[in-house]
Amino acid sequence: MLLAVWLMPGFCPSQAQVTATLKLKDYRPNSIYNIPQTTVTKAQYPVVDFHAHDYPKRDRELDEWVKTMDEVGVAKSMVLTYATGAAFDALAQKYARYPDRFEVWCGFDYTDADKPGWGQRAVAELVRCHAKGAKGVGELGDKGLGELYSKPTPGYGMHIDDPRMKPLLAKCAELRMPVSIHVSEDEWMYQKPDSTNDGLMNAAKWNVDMTKAGILDHDQLVATLEHALRDNPGTTFIACHLANCNSDLGKLGRLFDAYPNLYADVAARYGEFSPIPRFAKAFMEKYADRIVYGTDMGYERSMYCITFRILETADEHFYEHDRFSYHWPLHGLNLNKATLKKIYSDNARRIMK
């Protein structure tokens, strides 16, 4: 059989050697399809980015960010700082140069969380940050071992549904401070990074080590969010990255149906939902009142433009290797205008009252 293959007309042994040694991490295909390609340079409607971070290190870089926002149609960005204390104060001052273009959100202070009186101290710091300009809280983050994002001290061992979090979440409701929270990771991060893993390259890089003592899995983490939604109906939550339910958006849909205090952002998951454009489109149009735009990928002009292309156009089978490290092609969702307007800005205005 092998001899017959070698004698086939046009067979080139060197080509066989290339495919035998080519690594998936080096796979960078170019689409062969002669189909419409749309260049989107500016969003159809003014945009509120509900998931940005403190990217610029100098005033000049902050000025460049604002210039880029003007060019692409981003009216405002929420800067999720994670910070408390003096670090938050410095960031609030930094972005005060552009009060109409940025809102800074703080974290929770978990310092001495194992000591008596922590809850009162943490609430007091939240109130202080609010007085200094914090409009919301976030990004909180739990990948299985507890709250890890807030600075200067992470809250390992505490999940969002921990009874000790209740006073903080109640104060957020009182102060009308939404809570942006990242729970879990997407499904393929929990699967073995082998030949059967649909998201192999990212799964290998971000694989969740489920052997750690006490770690919660994907569904358990989503359950902690559900408990917090149930027990804090006056607090508004924004689940980052579509609650990391991109492989089963029905899980997020069930939460939307049950809890009116839940929203979700689409930040940094364009590469995850654009491979299923028809299903993702139907989901987003069904829950158009509950989804907000977000990026979480820096502030380069090209980054914004690829997100707009995915949300707005009907383009098919295109790649963005520099931005997304999966090996599958992307597709536009072609969301209807009413849905785009809600995701881009209307829902943000409702959340922020």
Kinemage of the C-alpha trace (Angstrom):
@kinemage 1
@onewidth
@group {chain A} dominant
@subgroup {mainchain}
@vectorlist {calphas} color= white
{ca met a 1} P 0.000 0.000 0.000
{ca leu a 2} L 2.800 2.418 0.873
{ca leu a 3} L 4.560 1.696 -2.439
{ca ala a 4} L 1.350 2.407 -4.325
{ca val a 5} L 1.053 5.790 -2.672
{ca trp a 6} L 4.597 6.716 -3.547
{ca leu a 7} L 3.981 5.821 -7.194
{ca met a 8} L 0.811 7.899 -7.489
{ca pro a 9} L 1.107 10.596 -10.194
{ca gly a 10} L 1.986 13.993 -8.723
{ca phe a 11} L 2.913 12.615 -5.292
{ca cys a 12} L 5.753 14.594 -3.721
{ca pro a 13} L 7.599 12.979 -0.798
{ca ser a 14} L 8.814 16.381 0.470
{ca gln a 15} L 5.237 17.603 0.794
{ca ala a 16} L 4.355 14.534 2.836
{ca gln a 17} L 7.266 15.277 5.164
{ca val a 18} L 6.047 18.854 5.681
{ca thr a 19} L 2.543 17.774 6.694
{ca ala a 20} L 3.969 15.083 8.947
{ca thr a 21} L 6.008 17.593 10.927
{ca leu a 22} L 3.710 20.643 10.799
{ca lys a 23} L 2.581 21.681 14.285
{ca leu a 24} L -0.924 22.905 14.959
{ca lys a 25} L 0.443 25.958 16.785
{ca asp a 26} L 2.078 27.002 13.504
{ca tyr a 27} L -1.053 26.512 11.401
{ca arg a 28} L -1.916 29.869 9.833
{ca pro a 29} L -4.307 29.231 6.938
{ca asn a 30} L -5.444 31.825 4.424
{ca ser a 31} L -9.017 31.607 3.220
{ca ile a 32} L -9.304 30.394 -0.382
{ca tyr a 33} L -12.887 31.613 -0.816
{ca asn a 34} L -13.682 34.457 -3.169
{ca ile a 35} L -16.533 35.853 -1.093
{ca pro a 36} L -17.473 39.323 0.192
{ca gln a 37} L -15.145 40.802 2.789
{ca thr a 38} L -16.217 43.833 4.768
{ca thr a 39} L -13.910 46.397 6.313
{ca val a 40} L -15.577 48.004 9.317
{ca thr a 41} L -13.776 51.120 10.487
{ca lys a 42} L -16.398 52.483 12.877
{ca ala a 43} L -19.282 51.011 14.836
{ca gln a 44} L -22.776 51.606 13.498
{ca tyr a 45} L -23.817 53.205 16.799
{ca pro a 46} L -21.942 54.863 19.674
{ca val a 47} L -20.368 52.185 21.832
{ca val a 48} L -19.879 51.744 25.571
{ca asp a 49} L -17.076 49.276 26.265
{ca phe a 50} L -18.023 47.501 29.468
{ca his a 51} L -14.762 45.584 29.791
{ca ala a 52} L -11.499 47.479 29.555
{ca his a 53} L -8.528 47.682 31.902
{ca asp a 54} L -5.764 50.098 32.801
{ca tyr a 55} L -3.669 49.706 29.662
{ca pro a 56} L -1.879 53.058 29.151
{ca lys a 57} L 1.157 53.712 31.301
{ca arg a 58} L 1.726 57.341 30.319
{ca asp a 59} L -0.504 60.349 29.703
{ca arg a 60} L 0.487 60.261 26.049
{ca glu a 61} L -0.791 56.696 25.730
{ca leu a 62} L -4.070 57.646 27.397
{ca asp a 63} L -4.438 60.466 24.863
{ca glu a 64} L -3.823 57.964 22.065
{ca trp a 65} L -6.516 55.697 23.465
{ca val a 66} L -9.058 58.513 23.441
{ca lys a 67} L -8.095 59.365 19.863
{ca thr a 68} L -8.659 55.739 18.843
{ca met a 69} L -11.997 55.680 20.635
{ca asp a 70} L -13.035 58.762 18.660
{ca glu a 71} L -12.014 57.134 15.389
{ca val a 72} L -13.871 53.870 15.927
{ca gly a 73} L -16.952 55.226 17.699
{ca val a 74} L -16.396 54.211 21.314
{ca ala a 75} L -18.062 56.851 23.462
{ca lys a 76} L -16.999 55.496 26.855
{ca ser a 77} L -14.891 52.722 28.386
{ca met a 78} L -15.313 51.121 31.777
{ca val a 79} L -11.855 50.612 33.290
{ca leu a 80} L -12.006 47.559 35.533
{ca thr a 81} L -9.089 48.283 37.860
{ca tyr a 82} L -9.445 45.502 40.476
{ca ala a 83} L -7.875 48.094 42.794
{ca thr a 84} L -8.556 49.457 46.275
{ca gly a 85} L -6.726 51.868 48.564
{ca ala a 86} L -4.069 54.235 47.287
{ca ala a 87} L -3.741 52.306 44.024
{ca phe a 88} L -7.383 52.973 43.195
{ca asp a 89} L -7.057 56.641 44.137
{ca ala a 90} L -4.149 57.025 41.711
{ca leu a 91} L -6.108 55.411 38.892
{ca ala a 92} L -9.164 57.569 39.573
{ca gln a 93} L -6.949 60.621 39.308
{ca lys a 94} L -5.308 59.326 36.140
{ca tyr a 95} L -8.593 58.947 34.251
{ca ala a 96} L -10.113 62.138 35.679
{ca arg a 97} L -8.551 63.949 32.732
{ca tyr a 98} L -11.331 62.460 30.600
{ca pro a 99} L -14.365 62.303 32.913
{ca asp a 100} L -16.847 61.793 30.072
{ca arg a 101} L -14.851 59.025 28.371
{ca phe a 102} L -13.922 56.691 31.202
{ca glu a 103} L -15.420 55.253 34.362
{ca val a 104} L -13.141 53.553 36.869
{ca trp a 105} L -14.361 50.544 38.837
{ca cys a 106} L -12.742 49.315 42.045
{ca gly a 107} L -12.181 45.906 43.594
{ca phe a 108} L -12.989 44.481 46.998
{ca asp a 109} L -10.330 44.697 49.699
{ca tyr a 110} L -9.719 41.190 51.087
{ca thr a 111} L -6.853 42.251 53.356
{ca asp a 112} L -7.083 40.402 56.700
{ca ala a 113} L -10.236 38.620 55.558
{ca asp a 114} L -9.496 35.900 58.115
{ca lys a 115} L -9.590 38.351 61.006
{ca pro a 116} L -12.564 39.706 62.982
{ca gly a 117} L -14.247 42.782 61.565
{ca trp a 118} L -13.118 42.232 57.995
{ca gly a 119} L -16.616 42.676 56.556
{ca gln a 120} L -17.053 46.112 58.098
{ca arg a 121} L -13.593 47.208 56.966
{ca ala a 122} L -14.182 45.955 53.425
{ca val a 123} L -17.532 47.752 53.198
{ca ala a 124} L -15.935 50.944 54.508
{ca glu a 125} L -13.260 50.748 51.814
{ca leu a 126} L -15.918 50.160 49.157
{ca val a 127} L -17.784 53.273 50.313
{ca arg a 128} L -14.540 55.237 50.287
{ca cys a 129} L -13.701 54.120 46.729
{ca his a 130} L -17.215 55.079 45.648
{ca ala a 131} L -16.689 58.546 47.097
{ca lys a 132} L -13.432 58.749 45.152
{ca gly a 133} L -15.265 58.022 41.902
{ca ala a 134} L -15.740 54.262 41.589
{ca lys a 135} L -18.887 53.640 39.526
{ca gly a 136} L -18.862 49.868 39.844
{ca val a 137} L -16.913 46.873 41.150
{ca gly a 138} L -14.773 44.646 39.028
{ca glu a 139} L -13.514 42.700 37.539
{ca leu a 140} L -13.990 40.146 40.277
{ca gly a 141} L -12.631 36.783 39.213
{ca asp a 142} L -12.929 33.172 40.326
{ca lys a 143} L -11.365 30.328 38.382
{ca gly a 144} L -12.043 27.720 41.012
{ca leu a 145} L -10.098 28.606 44.132
{ca gly a 146} L -11.849 31.816 45.084
{ca glu a 147} L -11.687 35.508 44.290
{ca leu a 148} L -8.242 36.171 42.836
{ca tyr a 149} L -8.348 39.462 40.905
{ca ser a 150} L -8.796 42.178 43.521
{ca lys a 151} L -5.703 44.101 44.652
{ca pro a 152} L -3.670 44.341 46.765
{ca thr a 153} L -4.919 41.112 48.383
{ca pro a 154} L -6.787 38.307 46.590
{ca gly a 155} L -9.692 36.566 48.276
{ca tyr a 156} L -8.688 32.943 47.851
{ca gly a 157} L -11.140 30.623 49.575
{ca met a 158} L -14.101 32.957 49.054
{ca his a 159} L -16.520 32.529 46.188
{ca ile a 160} L -19.119 35.098 45.188
{ca asp a 161} L -21.841 33.236 47.107
{ca asp a 162} L -19.838 33.111 50.349
{ca pro a 163} L -21.966 34.529 53.206
{ca arg a 164} L -19.078 36.888 54.040
{ca met a 165} L -19.624 38.605 50.673
{ca lys a 166} L -23.238 39.458 51.469
{ca pro a 167} L -22.604 42.864 53.139
{ca leu a 168} L -20.408 43.975 50.233
{ca leu a 169} L -22.955 42.955 47.624
{ca ala a 170} L -25.742 44.621 49.589
{ca lys a 171} L -23.741 47.847 49.729
{ca cys a 172} L -23.212 47.631 45.958
{ca ala a 173} L -26.980 47.545 45.545
{ca glu a 174} L -27.387 50.524 47.860
{ca leu a 175} L -24.730 52.545 46.016
{ca arg a 176} L -25.958 51.391 42.592
{ca met a 177} L -22.573 49.921 41.790
{ca pro a 178} L -22.823 47.040 39.283
{ca val a 179} L -20.535 44.066 39.880
{ca ser a 180} L -18.516 42.725 36.949
{ca ile a 181} L -17.508 39.124 37.622
{ca his a 182} L -15.530 36.462 35.798
{ca val a 183} L -16.474 32.911 36.791
{ca ser a 184} L -14.798 29.762 35.468
{ca glu a 185} L -13.295 29.358 31.993
{ca asp a 186} L -14.722 28.006 28.764
{ca glu a 187} L -15.382 24.290 28.491
{ca trp a 188} L -12.310 23.254 26.489
{ca met a 189} L -10.025 24.699 29.190
{ca tyr a 190} L -11.179 21.816 31.397
{ca gln a 191} L -10.761 19.087 28.796
{ca lys a 192} L -7.525 17.236 28.199
{ca pro a 193} L -5.372 19.145 25.680
{ca asp a 194} L -5.226 16.257 23.241
{ca ser a 195} L -6.255 15.480 19.667
{ca thr a 196} L -9.967 15.514 20.568
{ca asn a 197} L -10.011 19.009 22.099
{ca asp a 198} L -11.884 21.430 19.854
{ca gly a 199} L -10.062 24.454 21.251
{ca leu a 200} L -6.716 22.732 21.574
{ca met a 201} L -4.179 25.561 21.374
{ca asn a 202} L -5.908 27.810 23.888
{ca ala a 203} L -6.884 24.792 25.975
{ca ala a 204} L -3.225 23.807 26.218
{ca lys a 205} L -2.186 27.316 27.236
{ca trp a 206} L -4.985 28.006 29.710
{ca asn a 207} L -5.766 24.472 30.872
{ca val a 208} L -7.380 24.418 34.314
{ca asp a 209} L -5.632 22.093 36.746
{ca met a 210} L -8.521 20.285 38.398
{ca thr a 211} L -6.173 18.314 40.668
{ca lys a 212} L -5.788 21.269 43.051
{ca ala a 213} L -7.430 20.712 46.415
{ca gly a 214} L -10.809 22.382 46.773
{ca ile a 215} L -11.016 23.688 43.217
{ca leu a 216} L -14.502 24.104 41.728
{ca asp a 217} L -15.288 23.041 38.177
{ca his a 218} L -17.095 25.046 35.498
{ca asp a 219} L -20.666 24.233 36.495
{ca gln a 220} L -19.946 24.634 40.190
{ca leu a 221} L -18.567 28.118 39.568
{ca val a 222} L -21.578 29.095 37.476
{ca ala a 223} L -23.688 27.828 40.368
{ca thr a 224} L -21.914 30.223 42.760
{ca leu a 225} L -22.927 33.062 40.455
{ca glu a 226} L -26.497 31.814 40.421
{ca his a 227} L -26.596 31.704 44.209
{ca ala a 228} L -25.360 35.303 44.363
{ca leu a 229} L -27.981 36.392 41.836
{ca arg a 230} L -30.706 34.669 43.836
{ca asp a 231} L -29.588 35.992 47.209
{ca asn a 232} L -28.874 39.563 46.079
{ca pro a 233} L -31.763 40.536 43.788
{ca gly a 234} L -31.066 44.251 44.205
{ca thr a 235} L -27.486 43.956 42.987
{ca thr a 236} L -26.733 44.144 39.266
{ca phe a 237} L -24.181 41.610 38.015
{ca ile a 238} L -22.394 41.576 34.659
{ca ala a 239} L -21.029 38.111 33.881
{ca cys a 240} L -17.799 38.594 31.934
{ca his a 241} L -17.228 36.644 28.730
{ca leu a 242} L -20.846 35.430 28.509
{ca ala a 243} L -20.224 33.652 31.839
{ca asn a 244} L -17.740 31.456 29.947
{ca cys a 245} L -20.687 29.445 28.643
{ca asn a 246} L -19.844 29.854 24.957
{ca ser a 247} L -19.897 26.106 24.360
{ca asp a 248} L -23.406 25.918 25.878
{ca leu a 249} L -25.118 29.295 25.734
{ca gly a 250} L -28.294 27.648 26.981
{ca lys a 251} L -26.784 27.669 30.492
{ca leu a 252} L -26.514 31.448 30.351
{ca gly a 253} L -29.969 31.725 28.799
{ca arg a 254} L -31.440 29.855 31.748
{ca leu a 255} L -29.855 32.367 34.128
{ca phe a 256} L -31.161 35.281 32.065
{ca asp a 257} L -34.655 33.797 32.233
{ca ala a 258} L -34.528 33.356 35.999
{ca tyr a 259} L -32.669 36.467 37.200
{ca pro a 260} L -33.458 39.965 35.917
{ca asn a 261} L -30.418 41.361 37.763
{ca leu a 262} L -28.000 39.566 35.424
{ca tyr a 263} L -26.279 40.943 32.329
{ca ala a 264} L -23.287 39.562 30.428
{ca asp a 265} L -20.501 41.057 28.341
{ca val a 266} L -19.055 39.571 25.156
{ca ala a 267} L -15.481 40.639 25.907
{ca ala a 268} L -12.587 38.539 24.642
{ca arg a 269} L -14.837 35.715 23.445
{ca tyr a 270} L -15.359 36.749 19.821
{ca gly a 271} L -13.185 33.847 18.732
{ca glu a 272} L -15.365 31.490 20.762
{ca phe a 273} L -18.873 32.450 19.583
{ca ser a 274} L -18.170 33.503 15.982
{ca pro a 275} L -17.642 29.872 14.829
{ca ile a 276} L -21.373 29.290 15.527
{ca pro a 277} L -22.807 32.443 13.917
{ca arg a 278} L -26.412 31.360 13.402
{ca phe a 279} L -26.841 30.018 16.921
{ca ala a 280} L -24.974 32.931 18.499
{ca lys a 281} L -27.005 35.435 16.469
{ca ala a 282} L -30.292 33.880 17.587
{ca phe a 283} L -29.118 33.866 21.197
{ca met a 284} L -28.001 37.490 21.196
{ca glu a 285} L -31.131 38.705 19.456
{ca lys a 286} L -33.296 36.773 21.929
{ca tyr a 287} L -31.436 38.248 24.906
{ca ala a 288} L -30.628 41.595 23.334
{ca asp a 289} L -31.719 43.421 26.494
{ca arg a 290} L -29.177 41.569 28.657
{ca ile a 291} L -25.898 41.688 26.731
{ca val a 292} L -23.316 44.479 26.697
{ca tyr a 293} L -20.321 45.124 24.486
{ca gly a 294} L -16.826 44.609 25.847
{ca thr a 295} L -13.300 44.095 24.570
{ca asp a 296} L -10.691 43.119 27.230
{ca met a 297} L -8.046 43.089 24.493
{ca gly a 298} L -6.193 46.394 24.701
{ca tyr a 299} L -6.998 49.503 22.690
{ca glu a 300} L -5.565 49.023 19.213
{ca arg a 301} L -7.748 50.311 16.415
{ca ser a 302} L -7.643 46.963 14.601
{ca met a 303} L -8.924 45.200 17.712
{ca tyr a 304} L -12.087 47.296 17.852
{ca cys a 305} L -12.638 46.888 14.113
{ca ile a 306} L -12.538 43.083 14.177
{ca thr a 307} L -15.136 43.025 16.973
{ca phe a 308} L -17.430 45.259 14.929
{ca arg a 309} L -16.933 43.070 11.868
{ca ile a 310} L -17.933 39.968 13.821
{ca leu a 311} L -21.019 41.564 15.342
{ca glu a 312} L -22.233 43.616 12.368
{ca thr a 313} L -21.418 41.821 9.114
{ca ala a 314} L -22.403 38.593 7.385
{ca asp a 315} L -18.796 37.865 6.359
{ca glu a 316} L -17.884 34.186 6.353
{ca his a 317} L -14.770 32.086 6.836
{ca phe a 318} L -12.120 34.638 7.719
{ca tyr a 319} L -9.171 34.505 10.066
{ca glu a 320} L -7.600 36.833 12.591
{ca his a 321} L -4.469 35.007 13.641
{ca asp a 322} L -2.879 37.930 15.449
{ca arg a 323} L -5.897 38.335 17.729
{ca phe a 324} L -7.327 34.837 18.255
{ca ser a 325} L -5.192 31.739 18.607
{ca tyr a 326} L -7.755 29.106 17.702
{ca his a 327} L -7.356 27.146 14.485
{ca trp a 328} L -10.914 27.614 13.254
{ca pro a 329} L -12.300 30.364 10.962
{ca leu a 330} L -14.496 33.221 12.137
{ca his a 331} L -17.913 34.285 10.844
{ca gly a 332} L -19.955 37.456 11.183
{ca leu a 333} L -23.200 37.355 13.152
{ca asn a 334} L -24.972 40.073 11.146
{ca leu a 335} L -26.953 41.187 14.212
{ca asn a 336} L -30.018 43.259 13.477
{ca lys a 337} L -29.842 46.994 14.098
{ca ala a 338} L -32.050 46.964 17.193
{ca thr a 339} L -29.845 44.330 18.837
{ca leu a 340} L -26.641 46.155 17.937
{ca lys a 341} L -27.916 49.385 19.417
{ca lys a 342} L -28.856 47.661 22.672
{ca ile a 343} L -25.563 45.787 22.983
{ca tyr a 344} L -23.455 48.761 21.986
{ca ser a 345} L -24.965 51.335 24.333
{ca asp a 346} L -28.631 51.149 25.336
{ca asn a 347} L -28.144 48.391 27.906
{ca ala a 348} L -25.134 50.185 29.350
{ca arg a 349} L -27.184 53.299 29.919
{ca arg a 350} L -29.881 51.278 31.655
{ca ile a 351} L -27.373 49.514 33.919
{ca met a 352} L -25.705 52.784 34.905
{ca lys a 353} L -29.085 54.490 35.415
